[in-house]
């Protein structure tokens, strides 16, 4: 199985309607339009080089907020 299978659903939500999505995810882009979303196709070279998706490539590595424990 290729490492990029399923990467088309790895999107970055900007708000309730707009999502960044890899430009080569044509079927997912079409499905998002039909579902009422506004997909914004982008090409992020690093996603292609390392086989990750947009959301994974933009995850914060340093945060200033207080860490919440959701497992209490």
C-alpha positions as CSV (number, residue, x, y, z in Angstrom):
1,X,0.0,0.0,0.0
2,X,1.3,3.4,-0.9
3,X,2.1,5.9,1.9
4,X,-0.1,8.6,0.3
5,X,-3.3,6.5,0.4
6,X,-5.8,8.5,2.5
7,X,-3.7,11.7,2.4
8,X,-6.5,13.5,0.5
9,X,-8.7,13.5,3.7
10,X,-5.9,15.1,5.7
11,X,-7.0,18.8,5.4
12,X,-6.4,21.9,7.5
13,X,-9.7,23.6,8.6
14,X,-9.6,27.4,8.4
15,X,-13.2,27.9,9.6
16,X,-16.6,26.2,9.4
17,X,-16.6,26.1,5.6
18,X,-13.0,26.6,4.3
19,X,-10.4,23.9,4.3
20,X,-7.0,23.7,2.7
21,X,-6.5,20.5,0.8
22,X,-3.8,19.1,-1.5
23,X,-4.4,20.1,-5.1
24,X,-4.2,16.6,-6.4
25,X,-7.1,15.3,-4.2
26,X,-9.6,15.8,-7.0
27,X,-12.3,13.3,-5.8
28,X,-12.1,14.7,-2.2
29,X,-12.3,18.3,-3.4
30,X,-15.4,17.4,-5.4
31,X,-17.0,15.7,-2.4
32,X,-16.3,18.6,-0.2
33,X,-18.0,21.0,-2.7
34,X,-21.0,18.7,-2.8
35,X,-21.1,18.7,1.0
36,X,-21.2,22.5,1.1
37,X,-17.5,23.2,2.0
38,X,-15.2,25.6,0.2
39,X,-12.0,23.6,-0.4
40,X,-8.9,25.6,-1.2
41,X,-6.5,23.5,-3.3
42,X,-2.9,24.1,-2.5
43,X,0.4,22.5,-3.4
44,X,2.7,22.0,-0.5
45,X,5.9,20.5,-1.6
46,X,6.9,19.2,1.8
47,X,3.8,17.1,2.0
48,X,4.8,15.4,-1.3
49,X,8.4,14.9,-0.2
50,X,7.6,13.3,3.2
51,X,4.3,11.6,2.4
52,X,2.3,13.6,5.0
53,X,-0.8,15.7,4.7
54,X,-1.5,19.4,5.2
55,X,-2.8,19.1,8.7
56,X,0.2,17.0,9.9
57,X,2.6,19.4,8.2
58,X,1.2,22.4,10.0
59,X,0.8,21.1,13.5
60,X,2.1,23.4,16.2
61,X,5.3,22.2,17.8
62,X,5.4,24.9,20.5
63,X,2.4,26.4,22.2
64,X,2.1,29.1,24.9
65,X,-1.3,28.0,26.2
66,X,-1.8,26.1,29.4
67,X,-1.8,22.4,28.8
68,X,-5.2,20.9,29.5
69,X,-5.5,17.3,30.7
70,X,-8.6,15.8,29.0
71,X,-8.2,12.4,30.6
72,X,-9.0,13.5,34.2
